[in-house]
Amino acid sequence: MKILKINPFFNLLLFLSIGLVSCSTVKSEVENANTFFENQKDSTEIYTKPKLVVGIVVDQMRYDYLTRFWERYGEDGFKRLINEGYNLKNAHYNYMPTYTAPGHASIFTGTTPRYHGVIGNSFYDKTTGEKVVPVENNEVSSLGTEGSEGERSPKYLLASTFGDENRLATQFKGKTIGISLKDRGSVLPAGHAANAAYWFAGGEEGKFVSSSYYMEELPKWVEDFNASGKVDSYLKNWETLYPIETYVESGPDSTDFEGDIQGRKTFPYNLKKLKEEGKSGYGVFLYTAYGNSITTDFTLAALEGEELGKDEITDVLTVSYSATDYVGHKFGVNSKEAQDTYLRLDQEIAKLLKELDKKVGEGEYTVFLTADHAGVHVPAYLNSKNIPGGYFSTKELRKDLKKHVEEKYKTEDLISNISNFQVFFDYEKLKEKNIERTELEKEVYTFMMDYPKISEVYTREMIEKGAYHDKIGEKVKNGFHPKRSGDVAYVLAPSEISYSRQGSTHGSPYTYDTHIPMLFYGKGINKGASTKEVKIVDIAPTISALLGISFPSAATGEVLYEVID
Ligand SMILES: [Zn+2]
């Protein structure tokens, strides 16, 4: 980073000189001052501001997808970002649960659920006793659809994003646009003061929609894109990009460890047929590599339609590729489908960078690429290779815990909810029965520590007092919002998941869920790589420092000073 170095005594000297010397001398002093500034001309730019910041999130991308498929990637996608940018090889989520909504919120706010408040993709609202989806908001209306898919806003996000801070810093002249197939992958990164966020409505619609939270009606370029037939053009066969027998970096095409799309789990997938015969309509794209292609197409339309990065005022574009997550959930991280999705995503990234070169100019924009969480190998597959892992039933836990508490206290419903690895108490009932919250915490702690497949338990009291001495406990605390979270948090044993026996999932504090790519590239970014451990919350402060703007309101991460020029 270039910092304008002004001698702090310079102004004082100039001031004193003016007061003490004759007019002619003043003139020469002014000339000197001009010369001084002339000499500083090449460093008058205090901060290296890019015209556009592009934040790319790849949903469920494990760090090792970069290394596992390295030989198969082209030169212009992931490799361009790594070879010409900065690769943080040891970047992790520093909280649990590692889910999509908290992940996207943490990347762009530079803090964890403890402060931004998005503690899950959905969570139990203890004030109303209802389930809350943090981007859903029925006080706003849909744009581009008659359905309710557009009723979204960042209502439950308690902190600002770096896009919000850039809006403030530029007097709202720098734009912020969010794009993803998923609502939460678009709304949370874009933040509160965004110009727009767009996400995909599947079913019979197959188009990008938005919310009245951002604008009164969809811009013409969005209407044009939706009418262009672009989405329909992907209703074709999904074949592997290269001959399938060359995909030696993944497991067989058909295994017991993968799920299926309407009974089909091998290439090629006839998407036209699957769309017509299935219940999810255009939603079938979510489970295929083409979901990512549609995302790129829409992003390129946004670049053009919104004229992003066209002037000197920095704009922010957030793009989250969601299909990777659906493919991982459906087929597992070791599947041929996952491999093909990443090889094709590499081409999507290359296409996006090429267009940025053309529209914004090479060297004029800054990109980072990361993920909202990683994912576990299918435990049944691990077991088949004698590696530990397994399946945990939250339903059984709920039943057993309720039964235990009922027997002990002779009263029903002291436990009101179990979700996101947290147990919620009913405070009203506790009061009614004159039971101390901390007493029930201890009881539940003891019961759960003895429960099979649970490896760690933390009570609210322990979390509040910092009564833990390990990294896992720290991650639990960082994901624990004092008002929104429950009263006892638990961690399953490694590779134990509460999920179907087919496909991968995520949510734990273990490295298979926390280790994600973190790549920076472009204007103001150094070339290099590091194995130093860094945290997901470091991205937003680093981008803020690059832009010379305020950090997001609750940022707890640190500036990765080795990354910025
Ligand atoms: Zn997921």
Boltz pocket constraint, residues with backbone or C-beta under 6 A from the ligand:
constraints:
  - pocket:
      binder: B
      contacts: [[A, 60], [A, 100], [A, 325], [A, 329], [A, 505], [A, 506]]
      max_distance: 6.0
